[in-house]
């Protein structure tokens, strides 16, 4: 008699554990949208996506560093950092590091970056823009607080 009470008590505990585990998994699945076909990040603003893709078009990227720049989730793209809730692009960090396997970027810088109205940080340092003149429109990026163009091969004078 004692053995059957012990077994039924164990079965009851297992059922409770299974129900708790299922509840936990349900909460996690609904919180992170993992079962609805959506990703953890919201889709980026269409104007910002277009601005970044236009920038990418002008850039010479011999080792395909910007390979991730293809989906509508630009916050997941290499070198792009977005605000946690608004999903606006805040940072563009494309600094080339000598320890990276990829080559440095070059080419042209598109004025489409002006459409990144929330951009606060941009680092294009240590790339090779081949004496391209510093773009005047950089001065019109009104929220930009940090701009690093050092050792990127830019020419000319930057006037603010």
Secondary structure, 3 states (H helix, E strand, C coil): CHHHHHHHHHHHHHHHHHHHHHHHHHHHHHHCCCCCCCCCCCCCCHHHHHHHHHHHHHEECCCCCCCCCCCCCHHHCCCEEECCCCCCEEEEECCCCCCCCCCCCEECCCHHHHHCCCCCEEECCCCCCCCCECCHHHHHCCCCCEEECCCCCCECCCCC
